[in-house]
Amino acid sequence: SDLLYLRVRTGRIVDGLYAVFLTDMSEQRRFEAMRRDFVTNVSHELKTPVGAISLLAETITDAADDPDAVRYFSGRVVKESNRLTELVRRLIDLQKAQSMEGVVEMKPVSVMTVVRDAIGENQPQADAKNIAIRLTDNGTSVPLVVPGGADDGSAAEVGDEVTVMADDESLKTAVKNLVENAIHYSPAHTVVAVGVAEQHGKVTIRVVDQGIGIPAESLGRVFERFYRVDPARSRETGGSGLGLAITKHCVQECGGTISVWSREGEGSTFTIELPAAGDDRKDAKPSA
Ligand code: ADP
């Protein structure tokens, strides 16, 4: 870095080199520890469904002459296998997001197009729970008041021509995961609002739900790999604890930031902020 370069240049070569060596070692060690943690976590996550499957298979063998029991336990084997498949799929997603870091192809991407696609892919799950996904293109009429995120009315309407420099697949994955969670952690007959706004050279994508919310003490941890607020409940519903880690990677890859606001029992708001790449109709007045 600049600092080390400066030190070498000013003649403190021994000091400087010593520092380089130390920094390198501690970083390497931290990386090693992270890798070990990751392998431990993955093994643990895989062990649970695999253990369940083998136990269920034994039960089926024991109950071979009871067709109802066989049917019931076979169903559970299918469910556990699906969970395993889902976990592996997520791991591959995470691996992809991490390995693509810095080499993704950034190009102008229409935010509204990506957001609409991401919503479309979640529509069946929303329909199944009678959850309405409401897309607002000017960031207003989001049903929850978000501290620091309130719109002051000056946000311009966001049309298809508003673009950000991003990798479209990464951005879509990020929004898709947020909408998926919003549906997953909300009761039936609620609303998930997705607001897209452009303001002060920034494009904001906000996913707001009226779901179970996240306890204050967990807010800082939800983007960690394998972190789940309620592991038992999440395991039952098939959560892998990887979705938000993947989302964060994808957002960062696109040069953006992601933040969360939530209150237990009221709902959660996830906000992606990206630098706006430009707007082809800059002169157009926002239609109020
Ligand atoms: P999972 O596969 O378990 O959903 P994520 O990484 O997507 O994993 O999320 C991590 C945890 O954050 C979840 O287990 C859940 O406890 C919490 N969480 C994420 N999104 C929401 C949300 N919209 N509402 C409430 N809790 C959420």
Residues whose N, C-alpha, C, O or C-beta is under 5 A from the ligand:
A	BS01	ADP	N181 A182 Y185 G211 I212 G213 I214 V222 Y227 R228 V229 D230 S234 G239 S240 G241 L242 G243 L244 A245 S268
